[in-house]
Amino acid sequence: MVDQAYDDSGRCNDKGCEMISKQKMVTSIILNYNKSEETIKLYRQLAAQTCPSHEILVVDNCSDIDQQEKLLAFLPENKIIKSKINGGFSYGMNLGISSCLRENQCDYVWILNNDLKIPGDDVLEEVVSYLEEHPDIAMATPLLYEPDSDEVSFSGGYIDNNGWMHSAYDYAQFKEMEKTHPNRIWLDGTALVIKRELIEHIGLLDETYFMYWEDIDFSYRVNLSGYTAKVVANVGVYHCSPQWSERPIYWHYYNARNELLFMRNRCHASWKTIMWAVERRLNDNLDQLLRHGFYDRADAVYRGIWDGLIGKTGKAEDFSAPPRIVKMLGRLLSWYGARQRVRRQG
């Protein structure tokens, strides 16, 4: 407890009291779906954060009963928000965000994947302090590192006029992006600190994506609204995401589909731009999957592209290949795109 001193008028004249008066309420929100052990590990790390006025909530996205029981054995029930359905990442996070904005005077929310490792106890405090010192910046993230290494996995990015997403994998590269595209920055939603006023102004995460690309969509809306996003480079967290070869079928499906939904519905990109996005994914992502023999994941990419083109949103139930004609047209488009690249290089 900080000692407080008051003058004759009853006002605090002590620096410690001034510090307390400036404290902001922060709510950390962890989304859990059948990974309660990971969630509990992250909760313990968050509980060690030095940031004052810090609350932690867990949103359980309709996990299996045994997973819910693990959470209840560790956490008091008032720290868990139970969803009746698995509505996806945005749906679960929105439950948590809405609850903390409604129930308390929360000034910031920190939305977190549960597969994180936080190396220091001052990460949240550093990010919030940075946001407090820069009123023009409405959301920020620490650097994201590869598990247990000094290799940066994400340090920001930007979205160009056509809706193309560009990522930076070192901070110097991101600084250049800030110079050239200061009003088009996007941040990964893995460990994102957001000011309350921003959410009240532009709304919650878009639930139509179910999972993946909701952070890009949110960043795009932030930029449209005139707010600024930032990477706080003096702190970082480790993101323990699986290697590319280990990523599940649904990862490939939702990334293929949601990129097209984002370009169509949010950016209103031309069909020519959308077709080039399809060709790029076919040439890069799909070709790599087929060369490694991941045929079921390749089918999921085809299905994702098809569903993105026809505008399907929400949770997917089918990751199998779309009609044969779609795959034939995809191969034709990929062949045409490869020829165009050869011509440009020549």
N, C-alpha and C positions, 0 to 999 in steps of 0.2 A: 504494500500500500504506500502511495506517495504521500509524504507529509504535506499538509496544506496550511497556508498562512492567509489571514484575511485582514483587511484594513478596517477602519472604524465604521465604514459604510456597509460592511458585510460582503464586500467584493473581494474576490481572491486576488492577491498580489504576488503569488508565488508561481514560479515557472512550471512547477509540477502541476499546479492546478490549471494553468493555461493549457498544458499538454492534455490533461483529462478533458477539458472543455472542447478540444479539437478532435477527440476520439470519434471514430466513425464505426457504426455497427456493420459487421461483415457476416454474411451467412454463406458457408461453404455447402455445396450440394453435390452429393455423390449419387450417381445412378447405379443401381444394382439389378442385375438380371442373372440369377443362378450362379453367381460368383461371390458368395458371401464372405469367403475367407479373404479374397483380395480386397473386398470392401472394408472389412474389419482392419486389415493391415493399414490401408490408407487412412481410415478414421483415426487410428492411433497416431499416425504421423501428423495429421491435421490438429489433433488435440495438443501436440507439442509446439505448435506455432505460437510465436511470441506476440502476434497481433492482438491488441486489446479488443474487447467487445466483439468476440468471435464466437459464432454459433455454428454447429455442424448438423446438417440434416441428411438423412439417407432416404432416397426414393426407391422403393422396391417395385420393379416393373412387372408385378405378377409372377414372381419366381415360384418354383416348386415349393411344396409345403416344407420339406426338410431344409431347404435353403432359407426360408423365412424363419424357421425355428432357430437356425444358427444365429441369425441377426438378433432375434429377440433374447437369446441367451447372453448376448454381449451388450446390447444397447437397450436403454429404457424405451418403452413403446412410444413416448412422446417425441422421440428423435427419429422415428420412422414414419414415412408417409407411404401407405400401401395403395398401389394402383390396382383397380379391379381387372384391368386388361393390360396386355403388353402392347401398348400403342406406339412403341418406338422410342428413339432417343429424345426427340423434341417433345413428344407427349409427356414422357416421364419428367424431363427437366422442367417443362412448363408447370407441372403439378407442384414441384418444389419451389420454383420462382414465385408462382402465384401465392403459395402458402406463406412464404416469408415476407413478401411485400404486404400481404393482407394482415398477418398476425403480429408483426413487429415493425419497428422503425428502421428497418434495414436500409443502409446507404449503398452497400455494394453486395453483389452476389459473385461467388467464385464457383463456376460450374466445372466439374472434374470427371474425367474417366476414372474408373476404379483400378486401371492397370498402370498406375503411376507410382513412382518412388520419389519422395521429396527429400533431397540431400541435406537441407539446412532448415533450422527452425525459424528463420527470418524471411522466407520467400514471400509469403503473403504480405507481411508488414512492408517489405521493400516495394512491392507492386502498388499497394494502396497508398503508400507515402508518395510514390511517383505521381499517381493520379491526383492526389491532393495538391501537389505542387504544380500541376498542369491542368487547370480547369477546362481547357479546350479539348482535352483528350478524354474520351468517354469509355474506352475499354482498352485493356492491355493484357499481355500474356508474358510470362517468363519464357526464356529460350527452352526449346525441347531438345533433349539429348537422347542418343541411342542408349540402351540399357547398360549401365555400369561402364561408360566410356566417356571420353571427352569429345566425341564426334557429334556435331549438331545434326539433328534430324529435321528440324524446321526452325526457321527464324523469320517467318513472315512471307508475304507475297503481295501480288497485285492482280487486279482483274482489268483487262483492257476493254476498249470500246465495243468489241465484238462479243464479250462475255467469256473470252479465253482466260483461264486461270494460270498464273505464273508463280512459281514457288522459289524461295531463296533458301539455300542450305548452308549459308554462312552469313554472319551479321553484316560484313562489309558489302556483300551483294544486296542485302536488304536495304542498306543505307542508300545505295544507288537507286534502288526502286523508289524509295521515298522521295528522292530528288526529282525523278522523272514522272512519277505518278502519285503525288502526295494525297490526292483525294480518291484513290482507288485501292487502298490497302485492304488486304484480307488477313484474318488471323485464324489459326486453328482453334477449334473449340475444346481441345483436350484439357486445358487448364486456364480458362478465360475468366478474367475479372471484369465485371460490367457494372457501371454506375446505374443506380436506381432510375435516375432521370432519363437515361437513354432508353431503358425498357418502357418507361411510361410514355415516352415520345413515339417510339417506332413499333412497340408491341413485342410479343414473345417470339420464340423460335417457330419457324414454319413447320407444321406437322405433316405436310403432304409428302415429304421425302422419306418418312419413316426412320431412316438412319443414313448418315453420310450426306454431305453437301449442305446440311442446315447451317453450319458455321460460315460457309462461303456465302450463302444466301443472306444470312444475318449481317455479315460484313458489308455486302453490297448495299443493303438497306441503310446501314450506318453511314456509308459514304453519300448516298443520295440525300440523306437528311442533313448533311453538312457537319456531322460529327467527325472526330478523328480517332484512329486506332494506332496502337503503338506496341512494339516489342521492348520489354525492359531487359536489357542485355546483361546486367550485372548479377542476375539470378537465373536459375534454371531448374528444370525437373526432368527426370528420366521417364520416358514413355516406353513401356514394355510391350509394344505391339509386335505381333508375330512377323516373321520373315515373309517376303512376298510369296515364296513357294508354299507356305503353310497357311496362307489366308483362305478362309472358307468360301464356299460357293456364293453365299449371299453377299460377301464383300465385293466380288466381281460383278454380280448382278446390279446391286444398288449404285455402285459407282458409275457403271455404264448408263443406267437409266437416269439417274438423278442429274448427271451432267447435262443431258439433253433437256430434262425438265427445267433446269435452271436457265439454260440458254433460251428456251422457248417461252417460258411463263414469266420469268423475272426480267431477263435482258431483252426479250422480244427480238432476238437475233433473226437475220434473214435466213431463208431456207438454204441458201448457198453456204452460209457460215455453218449452219447445223450439219449439212452434208460433209463439210470438211472436218467437223468434229467427229462425225461417225467414221470417216476414213482414217483419221489419225488413231482413233481407238482400235480400229480393225488392224491397222498396220503395226502399231506398237504393242498394245496389250494382248490382242488376240493371237497374233503371230507368235509371240513368246510362249503363250500357253500351249499352243498346238505343237511347237517344237519340243516342249518338255513332256508332251503326252497327257496334259491335263484337259482331256476332252470334255468332261462334264462341266468344268469351269468355263471352257470356251463356249459351250452351249449356253451357259448362264449369261455370258457377255452378249451373245446374239439375242437372247431373250430380253436382256436389259435394254439393248438398243431398240428392239422392236417396241417394247412397252413404253420407252421414252418417246418414240416417234408418234405413237398413238395417244400419248398423254395419260397413261395409267399412273396413279399415285397410290400412296399408302403402303400397307404391308402386302408383300407378294407371297403367293402360295405356290407358284410354279416357277422353277428355275430351269426347266428343260428347254430344249431347242425350240424355236418358233417354227412356223411353216417352212418347208424346204425352200420355197421360192425366195424367202427372206434371206436365207443363207447364200443362195446363188447370187442374189443382187448385191449382198455384202461383199462377196468375193470379187464380183465385177467392179465394184466401187474401189476396193482395195487395189486391184490390178491397175485401174485407171489412175489412181492417186500415185502409185509407184512410178508409172510412166511419166507423169507430170513432174515428179521430183527429179527424175533422171534428165528430162529435158531442161529444167531450170539449172541443174548443175552443169550441164553441157554448154 
